[in-house]
Amino acid sequence: MKIAVIENSRSRQEELGQFLTAPPVADFMASMFGPLPRTVRLLDAGAGAGSLTSAFVSRCCEKRDGVRAIETTLYELDGEILDALAETMRECVHRCADAGIRFTFTIHSADFIREMSARIAGDLFGTHPPVFDVAIANPPYRKISTDSAERRALRSVGVETSNLYTGFIALIQRLLVPGGQLVGITPRSFCNGPYFRPFREDFLSQLELRRLHVFDSRQAAFRDDSVLQENIIFHAVKGRNQPDELIISSSSGEHGGDVTEATFPFAEIVHPRDPEKFIHIPSTASHATAKEALSELRHSLASLGVTVSTGRVVDFRLKDALRKEPERGTVPLLYPCHFNGGTVHWPKLEARKPNAILDNDETRPWLVPSGVYLLTKRFTSKEERRRLVACLFDPDEVKAEWVGFENHLNYFHASGHGLERTLAVGLYAFLNSTVVDQYFRRFSGHTQVNATDLRTLAYPDRETLQAMGRDMKSLDLSQDEIDQLVTKHLNAR
Ligand SMILES: C[S@@+](CC[C@H](N)C(=O)[O-])C[C@H]1O[C@@H](n2cnc3c(N)ncnc32)[C@H](O)[C@@H]1O
């Protein structure tokens, strides 16, 4: 493609939110689409000189995966760039013709926000809003004040948002057919900005996120080196069921630069119970190296002198010995409801489960001598962020000579006794890390975490686990902090 030289003044560029996508980034965006229909109705809103449509055309011509026709609709407000846009489109016609694809286009020299809002709201009598199978977008970004024309237009279709780019995406989303795909490059601010909460809700309720891509350098994505926004590329599909997992990738943004990618549970990116609906984007680079390090682990739990067993107290078999509250002659009984972050919260009198069990001849065989134990939940719900949830039983916190671990827990021990503390804390970090959780999900598939699964997992050697344990200054670290610590020690082996 010829690169059109557009000499707009800086202030005019800012007014239009005009920052053109560099060709390698446009190509990369085009490569993110999934399978396409034979006839693609394509939308390029805020088309500039047409580099995104051009990249999409290249993808279809090269891939030859069944696309026979591309019907393109382009919106561009800047009269001065229209000649370049028309020229790019004529090139697309020729390239497509050579590949046996029919390419047609309509350029609307109009305000996308005002025109589409009116059409969606039904204000323009007799004109239904158009529908699209595919949209590719680098929308303009500029704040829009509460009483601006753009804001009023968006409000008329129920979109309340403070930036042009989120307005564009909200409208584009409404024009997609079910299963229609959108690849967009936008500032990253919508992922966690408090003002973008209504936008996030709208976006996540109508679009299924399939992939997010971030750049290591802030300036990488654009030709214009004064753009200091952090950008993100997303691939989303019109629909209401978020996937179980999505791909997070990152690259330098330079041509031919490496792309690192990793798969994350959706619940880790948008936490199911987060009312703000923040979109968390973990770092993929450290993740990829940790995953590699994990694949090299050779130690079995047995070689560490550690055993994992299912909690021995089956409550309905020992019904008569259970007590709601601790009393004389009882010892603590631990259920998953006693997990409280990284440690145990006991007793939990408001819980429905008993907190204690009688310590007598009948129950003693099912109890363990007090000590440092690592506990994991056997059952997690599908919505839970993690499949592996480990917490530390600390005898300094729960004073007793014997304890009962209920059957919904697994406990790590040393021949029926407690573990050495740094080893237990190291295991705590390892099992609570994202890489291990992911690795585990891959081989287990179901939501149960049985003792056998934990027994077959490969572990770091004892020294590495102890070093992790020593490095954990508190059990109350964030997921990111645990991940960094575990990655550091796995890579240092
Ligand atoms: C960030 S640039 C991206 C251009 C092109 N898609 C690319 O990726 O190189 C956004 C474009 O949207 C245009 N634009 C701004 N406001 C618009 C509006 N309300 N309706 C249509 N186009 C608009 C700008 O003139 C600019 O060319």
The ligand as an SDF file (V2000), in Angstrom:
LIG
                    3D

 27 29  0  0  0  0  0  0  0  0999 V2000
   -7.2910    7.5830   15.2550 C   0  0  0  0  0  0  0  0  0  0  0  0
   -7.6250    8.0350   13.6170 S   0  0  0  0  0  0  0  0  0  0  0  0
   -7.4770    6.4810   12.8240 C   0  0  0  0  0  0  0  0  0  0  0  0
   -7.5120    6.5090   11.3270 C   0  0  0  0  0  0  0  0  0  0  0  0
   -7.4010    5.1530   10.6390 C   0  0  0  0  0  0  0  0  0  0  0  0
   -8.4940    4.2780   10.9940 N   0  0  0  0  0  0  0  0  0  0  0  0
   -6.1160    4.4760   10.9970 C   0  0  0  0  0  0  0  0  0  0  0  0
   -6.1640    3.5270   11.7610 O   0  0  0  0  0  0  0  0  0  0  0  0
   -5.0590    4.8650   10.5140 O   0  0  0  0  0  0  0  0  0  0  0  0
   -9.3480    8.3830   13.6820 C   0  0  0  0  0  0  0  0  0  0  0  0
   -9.9650    8.9500   12.4290 C   0  0  0  0  0  0  0  0  0  0  0  0
  -11.3410    9.2500   12.7070 O   0  0  0  0  0  0  0  0  0  0  0  0
  -11.7070   10.4730   12.0680 C   0  0  0  0  0  0  0  0  0  0  0  0
  -12.8400   11.0400   12.8180 N   0  0  0  0  0  0  0  0  0  0  0  0
  -12.8130   11.8110   13.9290 C   0  0  0  0  0  0  0  0  0  0  0  0
  -14.0640   12.0880   14.3450 N   0  0  0  0  0  0  0  0  0  0  0  0
  -14.8940   11.4570   13.4960 C   0  0  0  0  0  0  0  0  0  0  0  0
  -16.3070   11.3450   13.4120 C   0  0  0  0  0  0  0  0  0  0  0  0
  -17.0840   11.9070   14.3300 N   0  0  0  0  0  0  0  0  0  0  0  0
  -16.8440   10.6340   12.3970 N   0  0  0  0  0  0  0  0  0  0  0  0
  -16.0440   10.0400   11.4770 C   0  0  0  0  0  0  0  0  0  0  0  0
  -14.7000   10.0930   11.5190 N   0  0  0  0  0  0  0  0  0  0  0  0
  -14.1300   10.8050   12.5090 C   0  0  0  0  0  0  0  0  0  0  0  0
  -10.4450   11.2900   12.1300 C   0  0  0  0  0  0  0  0  0  0  0  0
  -10.4310   12.2850   11.1200 O   0  0  0  0  0  0  0  0  0  0  0  0
   -9.3580   10.2440   11.9300 C   0  0  0  0  0  0  0  0  0  0  0  0
   -9.0090   10.1220   10.5820 O   0  0  0  0  0  0  0  0  0  0  0  0
  1  2  1  0
  2  3  1  0
  2 10  1  0
  3  4  1  0
  4  5  1  0
  5  6  1  0
  5  7  1  0
  7  8  2  0
  7  9  1  0
 10 11  1  0
 11 12  1  0
 11 26  1  0
 12 13  1  0
 13 14  1  0
 13 24  1  0
 14 15  1  0
 14 23  1  0
 15 16  2  0
 16 17  1  0
 17 18  1  0
 17 23  2  0
 18 19  1  0
 18 20  2  0
 20 21  1  0
 21 22  2  0
 22 23  1  0
 24 25  1  0
 24 26  1  0
 26 27  1  0
M  CHG  2   2   1   9  -1
M  END
$$$$
